[in-house]
Amino acid sequence: MDLKAAHRLCLAAALLAASSAASAHHSYAMFDQTRSLTVQGTVHALEWTNPHIWVWVDVQDGKGGTATYGFESNAPAELARFFGWSKRSLTAGDKVTIDYAPLKSGRNGGALRTLTFADGRVLRTPRSDPQYATGRRPPAASGGDNEAK
């Protein structure tokens, strides 16, 4: 195999690897970002993992039981750097109000916009900015907007 053919083979392999990694990352198309809903509940768990965190909240279902809602947000590094989150921001048992873009499927949960604790502390995400749904990125926050750290 000559050098030119080896170079082409390496380039093809790199492109293939990059395209499979890009396709593995999903979009937010499953959320109706034109709508905003709010629920109150108790934090069940925080999954502080890449590529996106998940907040699980138990919500009263109106029938004497609870329903578990799942809320997806951005990567832990982005939330920590720009919005003041940490893996200790939430604890199971915390009472919270969640503002979110619902799942288009109608299932319980959605894209987390803003999380407010019972004492008034607030955790924000990029979706806290109403312009986010239009595709415009909010200006980078210093983390000072988030009162809960």
Secondary structure as GFF3:
##gff-version 3
##sequence-region A 1 149
A	DSSP	alpha_helix	3	24	.	.	.	ID=ss1
A	DSSP	beta_strand	37	47	.	.	.	ID=ss2
A	DSSP	beta_strand	54	60	.	.	.	ID=ss3
A	DSSP	beta_strand	66	72	.	.	.	ID=ss4
A	DSSP	alpha_helix	76	83	.	.	.	ID=ss5
A	DSSP	beta_strand	95	102	.	.	.	ID=ss6
A	DSSP	beta_strand	109	117	.	.	.	ID=ss7
A	DSSP	beta_strand	122	124	.	.	.	ID=ss8
A	DSSP	three_ten_helix	126	128	.	.	.	ID=ss9
A	DSSP	three_ten_helix	130	134	.	.	.	ID=ss10
###
